[in-house]
Amino acid sequence: MSFPSSVDVAIIGAGAAGLGAAHALRGSGLSVIVLEARNRLGGRAWTVQASPEVTFDVGCGWLHSADKNSFVPIARALEFELNKDLPPWRERAYGNAFPQGERDDFMGAMDAFYERLWQAAQKGKDEPASRSLEPGNRWNPMIDAISTYINGCELKDMSTLDWDAYEDSELNWRVRRGYGALIAAYGAPCPVALNCSVTLIDHSNKRVRIETSQGTMAADKVIVTVPTNVIAEEAIRFSPPLPAKVDAARGLPLGVDDKVTLALDDAEAFPREGNLRGASMRTEMGTYHIRPFGQPCIEGFFGGSFARQLEDAGEGAIAAHSIDEIAGFLGNDIRRKLKPLYESRWGHDPFARGSYSHALPGHAGDRAVLAAPVEGRLFFAGEATSPNFFTTAHGARDSGERAAKEVLAALGKS
């Protein structure tokens, strides 16, 4: 679409939050535009065709808390098939890398950790989640690994109160055509300017002036939906400065979770929807999903500082490590059956700078600080502003809708 010099509402970021805001403003009579730095919709939701046989969600892939997930009715309305198969996380592991007895022992230790974490949260302690580990428990490094998959960070960097605030109904569904594809389809009717990165939001005058790579725009109201690391590192500047927002964003950094998909020859010899991980007494490890949707591939998942190290090692390092680790579990013969197809590197993505937010210990309250409007003109959305569904695409979408309603209320519209 053509780039307007003036609008009623400018939305920064065409991820789930920005698209949720744009949808909520449809029919309001307001002129609206979404400014997106990337050349595509969806932000950290992105589906690629990794090979003719393999559809891969580079970003979010699971509709978490599916019974409360606002993308479920959207998927049905857009005729995207939902898959309700149980996730492989707690199922019996494939192969002998993690024998059932060991796995049961680990799950017991994990459940006991969750119980201690919950008890600490009931006392209102916003302390590092690592304090809920049982001293000396042999499974502690693996419990920490699970945190890196869930939170994108190790337990020492995770707020106990933030972990407890997250709402998980433990119902997790998937989208056969890809969650990223669903969110892109949801955004298709929205007025979006792609390849339009914002550098400055000047709110010193009555109208807000926005400097972008495509020119300058004036807006009455602005909804900011960019990831916290972009605000924290001041890749977008506010004038006058907004130190409370920058501080809140720094208290809610984006952890790192990365995914890889490997083509699998002779796939029929392997179980559909299998789970593969070892009883590795270390935090630096991957977890693997064999033949998701029955596709001829294995997906690997890495989190926290280990994912950062693999990203820093360069393109292809995540796939190379995955093949080494899988060969360690299943034997060297598997190497010739695996071929790298696609890997994410969200920490190195300049428009994301990470995967999703976690509150640092002592910073659980920063989500509300980040979400609060400024001067009735600047509004904030994104997964990091969601009180209970942070880290999720539907939490982001719902926050965009909330910010849009704040804009309408400020304008005296219902």
Secondary structure by P-SEA (a helix, b strand, c coil): ccccccccbbbccccaaaaaaaaaaccccbbbbbbbccccccccbbbcccccccccccccccccccccccaaaaaaaabbbbbccccccccccccccccaaaaaaaaaaaaaaaaaaaaaaaacccccccccccccccaaaaaaaaaaaacccccccccaaaaaacccccbbbbbcccaaaaaaaaaccccccccccccbbbccccbbbbbcccbbbbbcbbbbbccaaaaaaccbbbccccaaaaaaaaabbbbbbbbbbbbbccccccccbbbbbcccccccbbbbbcccccccbbbbbbbcaaaaaaaaaccaaaaaaaaaaaaaaccccccccccccccccccccccccccbbbbcccccaaaaaaaccccccbbbbcccccccccccaaaaaaaaaaaaaaaaaaaccc
